[in-house]
Amino acid sequence: MAETITIIDDRTGKKVTVPLRDGVFPSSALRELDPDLRMYDPAFLSTAACESSITYIDGEAGILRYRGYPIEQLAEKSTYLEVAYLLLNGELPTSSELEKWNYDVIHHTMIHENMRKRFVDGFHYDAHPMGMFVSAVAALGTFYPESKDIFNPGSLEKQILRLIAKVPTLAAMCYRFSSGLPFVSPNNSMSYPENFLNMMFRLGDDHTVDPRLTKAMDLLFMLHADHEQNCGTTAMRVVASSHADPYSAMSAASSALYGPLHGGANEAAINMLTEIGSIDNVEAFVKSVKAGHGKLQGFGHRVYKNYDPRAAIIKKAAYDVFDVTGKNPLLDIALKLEDVALSDDYFISRKLYPNVDFYSGLIYQALGFPIEMFTVLFAIPRTVGWLSHFSELLKDDAQKISRPRQWYTGVDKRDYLAINKRQ
Ligand code: ACO
């Protein structure tokens, strides 16, 4: 039997019955009842702003799938670039498609010299790498005027390829600048994650990247590739809805990611663990959080009311990295903190579990990344998620320019008062 929902306007007795599909009903039902009706939904808690076939999350069950494939299977068997292809195209590539895709990405990693000499070199010496990244992504678009032609499929495809290929180069450039190190050019003989680690950390000719660390980097990229309508992706879609170019939209999405409640939480989580300092201080710290002094960074999620599946995978992978780098001393504090929180009624009743940011920082730190780079490390792989949503939105006939309505609660009309008459 088809499911429906009936909404009655008690003021008039008028009722409207509309279909309910997957628990979603169209807001046109409200407009049918009364075109001036508004639903008050701050932070979009109950609003599905689009149809999407990219990523599926069941927050209660702790399930995450890209294009139907469970994240656990992709994490075990795939690579970031294969996952990127999947997210963008909807299907896993054949071996020839994958070979071409890998080749194309690797051969678009170079960045125009002026980007470094004129733009990146212009930042203040202690600029935050994420602040640099956000502006550099927007600036990169000015090198490709054709990027404004978003309804030309060939041009859009080229910008998508460019962005995915160039963000690691841009990120490494921002890091090397803020560390006063010479820029390392991309190396076409290396894989995507290896090339990134090389551009980040190369100090001399004998520099090599341990393949186990490359694998961990690739895994982290896969896990961060998309996460449906989060704050950053919503920013991407809202800007895209005005038909801005993908670089400008991605700069907005990166800005949203920068915030400590979103992608900035991995940085905040490491700062928190450092501040706790010892496992002996964990219980007192948790007590202070319960008393309202701050939050457990890397805990809680708008959608997951269960263990974030990405956190579970990262927690396991951390040990492989620590085999190479030595254990991050903050790991024991993190494990104890998780243990204490998950047996405490405050966290149990609110369904607060570790999210992706709780353990990722420990690996990033062990790999040698400074804390300020953590959110940039999130932005690199999320590029493909943002761009997949950009493309999906442009093909969606139901979409228009994003323009939510408001509930005006300010003062009613009043007349202008001359300055000498004001109290
Ligand atoms: N530590 C302690 N208490 C928390 C935490 C936390 N990390 N997160 C939520 N709570 C409490 C809230 O105080 C609230 O309690 P109350 O009901 O007594 O008022 C309750 O749990 C519900 O929390 P909300 O803030 O309503 O949840 P919301 O869905 O709005 O926020 C968010 C989700 C922003 C992720 C929140 O859990 C948080 O701030 N976590 C810490 C920052 C973080 O880790 N962000 C990364 C998220 S994942 C990502 O973006 C990649």
Residues whose N, C-alpha, C, O or C-beta is under 5 A from the ligand:
A	BS01	ACO	P260 L261 H262 G263 A265 G294 K295 L296 Q297 G298 F299 G300 H301 R302 R350 N355 D357
